[in-house]
Amino acid sequence: MDPLLVMPYLQRRVRYSYDEMFEEDKKRHDALVPLIARSRFAFPSKVSPSLRTYLNLPKRAISVAVSNSETLCPDIVVVNEVTRKAVTIAEIETEMTIDNQRAIGWRKCSSIHDVNFYLFAPQTRLHAIRELVRFFRIRVRGLRIYTYNNFGEPIISEV
């Protein structure tokens, strides 16, 4: 086949700028957080009526103290309404948010006493996540990966 005939097809591909890719990634993240909260952290429930799930989207709803001077705002926070203490926190990552800086934040999340830390990441970045968790010595209660089915719905699995 003549290469000139293939070229116009290749040139018609849509090319995104970094800002556009970041916006798409952020939209994906913002859609995933409530879905994961509903499917994995649906509180209060009949079994656990004293627990309540908070989302720090679209704006910050609740923060968690790491020390006397530092607080974090993870994507999902499950609080015991009786003790007013966080019992579980979760961070949802996307293709573009997995890096050393975020891993330092995960380490802070995992260092909070008596709080379970869950990390959700795309399956395509599982190797990078495992390396960062190992390198920064992050204690993850649950590492979960997600992929998308043919209808664009996320499928979450344990690792």
N, CA, C and O of each residue as an XYZ file, in Angstrom:
636
protein
N       0.848     -1.179      0.000
C       0.000      0.000      0.000
C       0.886      1.231      0.000
O       1.926      1.268      0.658
N       0.470      2.209     -0.726
C       1.219      3.455     -0.844
C       1.156      4.234      0.472
O       0.057      4.493      0.962
N       2.313      4.622      1.070
C       2.316      5.342      2.345
C       1.554      6.658      2.290
O       1.029      7.106      3.309
N       1.483      7.281      1.128
C       0.776      8.553      1.024
C      -0.723      8.388      1.258
O      -1.389      9.318      1.715
N      -1.244      7.229      0.951
C      -2.665      6.988      1.173
C      -2.986      6.802      2.660
O      -4.107      7.078      3.087
N      -2.036      6.348      3.433
C      -2.240      6.127      4.854
C      -2.106      7.428      5.636
O      -2.805      7.629      6.630
N      -1.224      8.300      5.202
C      -0.917      9.529      5.934
C      -2.140     10.397      6.252
O      -2.274     10.839      7.393
N      -3.039     10.661      5.292
C      -4.167     11.526      5.651
C      -4.983     10.973      6.828
O      -5.485     11.740      7.650
N      -5.113      9.649      6.908
C      -5.836      9.056      8.020
C      -5.132      9.364      9.335
O      -5.770      9.740     10.319
N      -3.818      9.202      9.342
C      -3.056      9.457     10.562
C      -3.122     10.923     10.972
O      -3.115     11.238     12.162
N      -3.185     11.791     10.020
C      -3.226     13.217     10.332
C      -4.582     13.640     10.880
O      -4.674     14.671     11.546
N      -5.607     12.892     10.627
C      -6.932     13.258     11.118
C      -7.163     12.867     12.565
O      -8.171     13.256     13.155
N      -6.246     12.104     13.147
C      -6.423     11.715     14.543
C      -6.508     12.959     15.407
O      -5.846     13.962     15.140
N      -7.323     12.884     16.436
C      -7.457     14.011     17.351
C      -6.248     14.023     18.279
O      -5.893     12.995     18.857
N      -5.636     15.149     18.417
C      -4.499     15.295     19.323
C      -4.910     16.235     20.441
O      -5.426     17.326     20.199
N      -4.677     15.799     21.656
C      -5.050     16.586     22.815
C      -3.830     17.260     23.409
O      -2.737     16.694     23.433
N      -4.027     18.449     23.878
C      -2.960     19.105     24.619
C      -2.903     18.502     26.014
O      -3.811     17.782     26.427
N      -1.834     18.801     26.733
C      -1.701     18.290     28.104
C      -2.860     18.771     28.968
O      -3.391     18.004     29.771
N      -3.256     20.027     28.813
C      -4.365     20.573     29.609
C      -5.671     19.846     29.316
O      -6.456     19.581     30.226
N      -5.905     19.521     28.045
C      -7.119     18.798     27.685
C      -7.101     17.385     28.254
O      -8.124     16.891     28.729
N      -5.930     16.728     28.206
C      -5.824     15.389     28.781
C      -6.035     15.446     30.288
O      -6.692     14.573     30.855
N      -5.489     16.458     30.934
C      -5.659     16.609     32.375
C      -7.134     16.822     32.719
O      -7.630     16.260     33.695
N      -7.831     17.623     31.929
C      -9.262     17.859     32.167
C     -10.061     16.570     32.014
O     -10.946     16.297     32.824
N      -9.764     15.774     30.989
C     -10.447     14.488     30.798
C     -10.164     13.554     31.960
O     -11.059     12.853     32.434
N      -8.927     13.545     32.417
C      -8.531     12.706     33.543
C      -9.273     13.136     34.810
O      -9.731     12.295     35.583
N      -9.386     14.430     35.014
C     -10.096     14.958     36.185
C     -11.582     14.605     36.132
O     -12.178     14.270     37.156
N     -12.174     14.677     34.959
C     -13.580     14.287     34.805
C     -13.771     12.818     35.151
O     -14.731     12.451     35.829
N     -12.834     11.963     34.675
C     -12.896     10.542     34.982
C     -12.800     10.322     36.495
O     -13.553      9.532     37.064
N     -11.881     11.018     37.129
C     -11.701     10.916     38.583
C     -12.970     11.344     39.308
O     -13.446     10.643     40.202
N     -13.510     12.479     38.928
C     -14.695     13.021     39.593
C     -15.921     12.141     39.399
O     -16.830     12.160     40.230
N     -15.963     11.375     38.323
C     -17.060     10.427     38.119
C     -16.834      9.147     38.916
O     -17.788      8.537     39.398
N     -15.573      8.742     39.055
C     -15.254      7.502     39.776
C     -15.495      7.606     41.277
O     -15.982      6.652     41.884
N     -15.169      8.732     41.883
C     -15.238      8.860     43.342
C     -16.628      8.520     43.881
O     -16.724      7.675     44.772
N     -17.715      9.134     43.387
C     -19.031      8.757     43.931
C     -19.434      7.312     43.620
O     -20.113      6.675     44.425
N     -19.021      6.791     42.459
C     -19.342      5.392     42.130
C     -18.668      4.439     43.110
O     -19.295      3.498     43.596
N     -17.405      4.679     43.397
C     -16.678      3.821     44.339
C     -17.246      3.974     45.738
O     -17.375      2.990     46.466
N     -17.584      5.190     46.117
C     -18.160      5.419     47.448
C     -19.473      4.650     47.610
O     -19.708      4.027     48.645
N     -20.322      4.696     46.588
C     -21.612      3.988     46.666
C     -21.435      2.481     46.679
O     -22.161      1.776     47.381
N     -20.476      1.980     45.910
C     -20.344      0.527     45.809
C     -19.503     -0.083     46.927
O     -19.748     -1.228     47.308
N     -18.524      0.637     47.462
C     -17.600      0.067     48.445
C     -17.723      0.642     49.852
O     -17.322      0.001     50.823
N     -18.271      1.842     49.965
C     -18.346      2.510     51.267
C     -19.739      3.105     51.468
O     -19.876      4.287     51.781
N     -20.748      2.293     51.291
C     -22.142      2.758     51.361
C     -22.604      2.846     52.818
O     -23.246      1.929     53.330
N     -22.278      3.936     53.466
C     -22.655      4.144     54.859
C     -23.414      5.458     54.990
O     -23.134      6.411     54.263
N     -24.372      5.515     55.910
C     -24.747      4.498     56.887
C     -25.479      3.326     56.224
O     -26.053      3.448     55.141
N     -25.432      2.200     56.915
C     -26.116      0.999     56.441
C     -26.823      0.352     57.625
O     -26.643      0.773     58.767
N     -27.619     -0.663     57.353
C     -28.297     -1.366     58.445
C     -27.301     -2.048     59.366
O     -27.511     -2.116     60.577
N     -26.217     -2.551     58.791
C     -25.199     -3.238     59.585
C     -24.354     -2.239     60.385
O     -23.971     -2.519     61.521
N     -24.070     -1.094     59.801
C     -23.215     -0.088     60.451
C     -23.891      1.280     60.427
O     -23.484      2.157     59.665
N     -24.919      1.472     61.253
C     -25.657      2.735     61.211
C     -24.866      3.929     61.752
O     -25.219      5.075     61.472
N     -23.812      3.683     62.513
C     -23.052      4.798     63.082
C     -21.964      5.321     62.136
O     -21.330      6.335     62.429
N     -21.743      4.644     61.014
C     -20.745      5.107     60.056
C     -21.396      5.983     58.998
O     -22.546      5.774     58.615
N     -20.633      6.973     58.534
C     -21.130      7.850     57.475
C     -19.995      8.136     56.507
O     -18.863      8.394     56.916
N     -20.308      8.089     55.223
C     -19.324      8.327     54.176
C     -19.407      9.770     53.691
O     -20.489     10.287     53.410
N     -18.245     10.405     53.599
C     -18.137     11.768     53.085
C     -17.257     11.763     51.846
O     -16.282     11.016     51.764
N     -17.612     12.605     50.883
C     -16.810     12.770     49.670
C     -16.237     14.184     49.664
O     -16.936     15.149     49.972
N     -14.999     14.291     49.321
C     -14.388     15.609     49.203
C     -14.445     16.093     47.757
O     -13.466     16.603     47.213
N     -15.600     15.922     47.162
C     -15.896     16.382     45.808
C     -17.319     16.893     45.753
O     -18.148     16.296     46.441
N     -17.685     17.874     45.056
C     -16.816     18.745     44.272
C     -16.020     19.733     45.141
O     -15.067     20.358     44.675
N     -16.424     19.856     46.393
C     -15.615     20.679     47.291
C     -15.320     19.875     48.549
O     -15.933     18.834     48.786
N     -14.401     20.349     49.336
C     -13.986     19.630     50.538
C     -15.104     19.603     51.570
O     -15.670     20.635     51.929
N     -15.405     18.403     52.034
C     -16.464     18.215     53.022
C     -15.888     17.941     54.404
O     -16.453     18.359     55.415
N     -14.751     17.231     54.443
C     -14.181     16.828     55.727
C     -12.687     16.587     55.557
O     -12.228     16.116     54.516
N     -11.949     16.918     56.595
C     -10.509     16.658     56.568
C     -10.153     15.699     57.697
O     -10.927     15.501     58.634
N      -8.977     15.114     57.588
C      -8.505     14.146     58.572
C      -7.168     14.652     59.101
O      -6.279     15.006     58.326
N      -7.029     14.683     60.425
C      -5.788     15.166     61.028
C      -4.700     14.110     60.942
O      -4.896     12.962     61.342
N      -3.552     14.513     60.414
C      -2.385     13.641     60.373
C      -1.530     13.923     61.604
O      -0.964     13.013     62.209
N      -1.451     15.185     61.956
C      -0.721     15.617     63.147
C      -1.429     16.859     63.685
O      -2.484     17.240     63.178
N      -0.861     17.483     64.697
C      -1.482     18.696     65.251
C      -1.512     19.843     64.251
O      -2.356     20.734     64.344
N      -0.588     19.820     63.297
C      -0.490     20.946     62.364
C      -0.845     20.600     60.917
O      -0.846     21.481     60.057
N      -1.143     19.345     60.642
C      -1.391     18.948     59.258
C      -2.673     18.144     59.122
O      -2.957     17.248     59.917
N      -3.442     18.488     58.091
C      -4.661     17.739     57.777
C      -4.631     17.335     56.308
O      -3.969     17.965     55.483
N      -5.361     16.276     56.009
C      -5.500     15.791     54.637
C      -6.975     15.750     54.271
O      -7.841     15.645     55.140
N      -7.248     15.834     52.984
C      -8.613     15.713     52.483
C      -8.670     14.605     51.433
O      -8.703     14.879     50.233
N      -8.680     13.346     51.891
C      -8.750     12.239     50.923
C     -10.071     12.269     50.163
O     -11.030     12.912     50.590
N     -10.111     11.569     49.037
C     -11.318     11.552     48.207
C     -12.537     11.055     48.977
O     -13.616     11.640     48.884
N     -12.364      9.975     49.738
C     -13.471      9.370     50.500
C     -13.038      9.236     51.952
O     -11.933      8.776     52.242
N     -13.919      9.640     52.864
C     -13.655      9.517     54.298
C     -14.882      8.887     54.948
O     -15.996      9.392     54.803
N     -14.675      7.781     55.665
C     -15.750      7.142     56.423
C     -15.509      7.473     57.890
O     -14.440      7.206     58.440
N     -16.535      8.064     58.511
C     -16.422      8.547     59.888
C     -17.394      7.797     60.785
O     -18.531      7.528     60.398
N     -16.938      7.464     61.981
C     -17.824      6.936     63.015
C     -18.491      8.142     63.651
O     -17.830      8.937     64.319
N     -19.778      8.285     63.452
C     -20.503      9.466     63.923
C     -20.573      9.540     65.448
O     -20.769     10.624     65.997
N     -20.420      8.427     66.131
C     -20.459      8.415     67.596
C     -19.162      8.999     68.153
O     -19.188      9.864     69.029
N     -18.025      8.520     67.637
C     -16.729      8.982     68.139
C     -16.207     10.198     67.386
O     -15.268     10.851     67.840
N     -16.810     10.509     66.233
C     -16.392     11.605     65.358
C     -14.962     11.416     64.860
O     -14.231     12.385     64.655
N     -14.569     10.141     64.665
C     -13.235      9.838     64.163
C     -13.336      9.099     62.835
O     -14.260      8.320     62.602
N     -12.367      9.361     61.979
C     -12.296      8.644     60.707
C     -11.897      7.199     60.969
O     -11.013      6.924     61.780
N     -12.553      6.290     60.280
C     -12.205      4.869     60.400
C     -11.618      4.326     59.103
O     -10.855      3.361     59.122
N     -11.970      4.941     57.981
C     -11.491      4.505     56.669
C     -11.335      5.724     55.779
O     -12.163      6.635     55.793
N     -10.262      5.725     55.008
C     -10.083      6.750     53.988
C      -9.670      6.064     52.692
O      -9.070      4.989     52.702
N     -10.001      6.704     51.582
C      -9.670      6.128     50.279
C      -9.236      7.226     49.322
O      -9.786      8.327     49.307
N      -8.238      6.892     48.533
C      -7.778      7.767     47.458
C      -8.017      7.055     46.138
O      -7.711      5.872     45.991
N      -8.568      7.791     45.180
C      -8.816      7.250     43.855
C      -7.859      7.945     42.895
O      -7.867      9.169     42.766
N      -7.044      7.153     42.233
C      -6.052      7.705     41.319
C      -6.437      7.388     39.880
O      -7.222      6.478     39.611
N      -5.864      8.160     38.966
C      -6.095      7.971     37.539
C      -4.740      7.816     36.852
O      -3.697      7.831     37.505
N      -4.768      7.671     35.554
C      -3.537      7.495     34.788
C      -2.526      8.603     35.061
O      -1.327      8.342     35.154
N      -3.001      9.829     35.188
C      -2.095     10.969     35.279
C      -1.748     11.381     36.707
O      -0.933     12.283     36.897
N      -2.341     10.750     37.705
C      -2.096     11.217     39.074
C      -1.165     10.314     39.865
O      -0.993     10.508     41.068
N      -0.578      9.354     39.223
C       0.294      8.414     39.943
C       1.744      8.863     39.772
O       2.347      8.719     38.708
N       2.278      9.415     40.865
C       3.670      9.877     40.847
C       4.201      9.932     42.274
O       3.487      9.618     43.227
N       5.455     10.333     42.408
C       6.098     10.374     43.725
C       5.395     11.327     44.688
O       5.242     11.019     45.871
N       4.973     12.468     44.189
C       4.320     13.444     45.060
C       3.036     12.873     45.653
O       2.775     13.033     46.846
N       2.238     12.210     44.829
C       1.007     11.597     45.332
C       1.336     10.477     46.318
O       0.641     10.299     47.318
N       2.400      9.723     46.032
C       2.793      8.627     46.919
C       3.158      9.147     48.306
O       2.899      8.472     49.302
N       3.746     10.316     48.385
C       4.047     10.912     49.689
C       2.743     11.183     50.433
O       2.666     10.984     51.645
N       1.727     11.633     49.714
C       0.402     11.825     50.318
C      -0.210     10.516     50.779
O      -0.841     10.464     51.835
N      -0.030      9.447     49.993
C      -0.548      8.132     50.401
C       0.136      7.670     51.680
O      -0.488      7.077     52.560
N       1.423      7.953     51.763
C       2.147      7.548     52.974
C       1.579      8.254     54.199
O       1.429      7.645     55.258
N       1.266      9.537     54.053
C       0.658     10.274     55.162
C      -0.697      9.672     55.513
O      -1.028      9.525     56.690
N      -1.478      9.324     54.497
C      -2.785      8.695     54.737
C      -2.616      7.380     55.488
O      -3.373      7.081     56.411
N      -1.626      6.606     55.089
C      -1.447      5.290     55.701
C      -0.852      5.368     57.104
O      -0.873      4.384     57.843
N      -0.330      6.519     57.467
C       0.286      6.657     58.789
C      -0.702      7.087     59.869
O      -0.344      7.139     61.046
N      -1.923      7.391     59.489
C      -2.917      7.827     60.472
C      -3.321      6.632     61.325
O      -3.746      5.599     60.807
N      -3.185      6.783     62.615
C      -3.439      5.697     63.570
C      -4.906      5.269     63.555
O      -5.806      6.109     63.578
N      -5.138      3.957     63.515
C      -6.475      3.346     63.567
C      -7.376      3.736     62.401
O      -8.599      3.759     62.542
N      -6.785      4.038     61.263
C      -7.571      4.365     60.068
C      -7.142      3.426     58.945
O      -5.953      3.290     58.656
N      -8.119      2.783     58.318
C      -7.851      1.902     57.178
C      -7.687      2.749     55.924
O      -8.517      3.611     55.636
N      -6.617      2.500     55.184
C      -6.348      3.256     53.967
C      -6.513      2.359     52.751
O      -5.880      1.308     52.652
N      -7.382      2.786     51.813
C      -7.622      2.064     50.572
C      -7.145      2.914     49.407
O      -7.303      4.135     49.400
N      -6.562      2.248     48.426
C      -6.043      2.924     47.255
C      -6.627      2.272     46.013
O      -6.517      1.060     45.827
N      -7.246      3.080     45.168
C      -7.846      2.615     43.924
C      -7.052      3.210     42.760
O      -6.765      4.407     42.747
N      -6.700      2.371     41.785
C      -5.896      2.829     40.654
C      -6.272      2.062     39.398
O      -6.817      0.961     39.477
N      -5.983      2.644     38.236
C      -6.259      1.920     36.995
C      -5.363      0.692     36.864
O      -4.203      0.709     37.276
N      -5.903     -0.346     36.298
C      -5.164     -1.600     36.142
C      -3.874     -1.393     35.351
O      -2.871     -2.061     35.606
N      -3.900     -0.485     34.409
C      -2.722     -0.241     33.577
C      -1.546      0.329     34.366
O      -0.409      0.286     33.896
N      -1.806      0.857     35.548
C      -0.736      1.453     36.359
C      -0.415      0.628     37.599
O       0.231      1.124     38.521
N      -0.860     -0.627     37.631
C      -0.663     -1.478     38.804
C       0.815     -1.644     39.151
O       1.185     -1.568     40.323
N       1.652     -1.867     38.159
C       3.073     -2.045     38.431
C       3.664     -0.783     39.070
O       4.413     -0.875     40.043
N       3.334      0.378     38.535
C       3.842      1.640     39.089
C       3.356      1.843     40.520
O       4.117      2.282     41.381
N       2.080      1.520     40.774
C       1.526      1.654     42.126
C       2.276      0.741     43.091
O       2.670      1.171     44.175
N       2.470     -0.497     42.706
C       3.178     -1.437     43.592
C       4.598     -0.959     43.898
O       5.064     -1.069     45.032
N       5.273     -0.436     42.896
C       6.630      0.070     43.109
C       6.627      1.260     44.071
O       7.470      1.334     44.965
N       5.695      2.179     43.896
C       5.620      3.344     44.785
C       5.257      2.929     46.214
O       5.829      3.441     47.177
N       4.317      2.013     46.346
C       3.923      1.528     47.678
C       5.120      0.870     48.367
O       5.351      1.079     49.558
N       5.854      0.100     47.634
C       7.033     -0.574     48.205
C       8.127      0.449     48.547
O       8.697      0.405     49.638
N       8.414      1.348     47.638
C       9.499      2.310     47.832
C       9.227      3.244     49.019
O      10.119      3.510     49.824
N       7.986      3.738     49.119
C       7.648      4.680     50.189
C       7.136      3.997     51.457
O       6.756      4.663     52.420
N       7.130      2.653     51.446
C       6.682      1.862     52.596
C       5.290      2.299     53.066
O       5.084      2.665     54.223
N       4.373      2.246     52.147
C       2.994      2.665     52.413
C       2.186      1.459     52.870
O       2.201      0.411     52.223
N       1.483      1.611     53.982
C       0.626      0.538     54.502
C      -0.776      0.719     53.918
O      -1.529      1.606     54.319
N      -1.093     -0.131     52.980
C      -2.395     -0.059     52.314
C      -3.246     -1.204     52.810
O      -2.863     -2.366     52.675
N      -4.394     -0.895     53.380
C      -5.323     -1.929     53.844
C      -5.914     -2.675     52.656
O      -6.115     -3.889     52.697
N      -6.186     -1.916     51.598
C      -6.743     -2.528     50.403
C      -6.286     -1.809     49.155
O      -6.526     -0.613     48.988
N      -5.623     -2.548     48.277
C      -5.254     -2.017     46.974
C      -6.256     -2.569     45.973
O      -6.419     -3.781     45.836
N      -6.916     -1.668     45.286
C      -7.949     -2.053     44.324
C      -7.598     -1.470     42.965
O      -7.071     -0.362     42.867
N      -7.897     -2.229     41.923
C      -7.697     -1.730     40.574
C      -9.044     -1.639     39.876
O     -10.005     -2.314     40.244
N      -9.089     -0.799     38.873
C     -10.321     -0.705     38.097
C      -9.987     -0.707     36.609
O      -8.936     -0.240     36.169
N     -10.926     -1.248     35.869
C     -10.909     -1.220     34.411
C     -12.304     -0.787     33.999
O     -13.162     -0.551     34.850
N     -12.528     -0.683     32.724
C     -13.858     -0.306     32.233
C     -14.400     -1.407     31.334
O     -13.661     -2.008     30.554
N     -15.709     -1.667     31.451
C     -16.323     -2.648     30.561
C     -16.654     -1.989     29.225
O     -16.329     -0.821     29.010
N     -17.293     -2.727     28.336
C     -17.615     -2.206     27.005
C     -18.589     -1.042     27.028
O     -18.706     -0.314     26.042
N     -19.282     -0.857     28.130
C     -20.248      0.230     28.244
C     -19.655      1.446     28.959
O     -20.359      2.424     29.213
N     -18.364      1.385     29.281
C     -17.710      2.499     29.950
C     -17.911      2.530     31.451
O     -17.586      3.524     32.099
N     -18.447      1.448     32.014
C     -18.667      1.386     33.446
C     -17.445      0.777     34.125
O     -16.858     -0.174     33.609
N     -17.053      1.324     35.292
C     -15.866      0.780     35.952
C     -16.127     -0.582     36.586
O     -17.204     -0.842     37.123
N     -15.125     -1.436     36.512
C     -15.134     -2.738     37.179
C     -13.980     -2.714     38.163
O     -12.826     -2.535     37.775
N     -14.297     -2.895     39.449
C     -13.296     -2.803     40.505
C     -12.948     -4.198     41.008
O     -13.834     -5.021     41.239
N     -11.658     -4.459     41.175
C     -11.199     -5.760     41.658
C     -10.143     -5.578     42.737
O      -9.421     -4.582     42.777
N     -10.082     -6.576     43.609
C      -9.022     -6.597     44.621
C      -7.740     -7.080     43.979
O      -7.757     -7.825     42.999
N      -6.632     -6.645     44.546
C      -5.323     -7.098     44.047
C      -4.791     -8.125     44.996
O      -3.699     -8.654     44.785
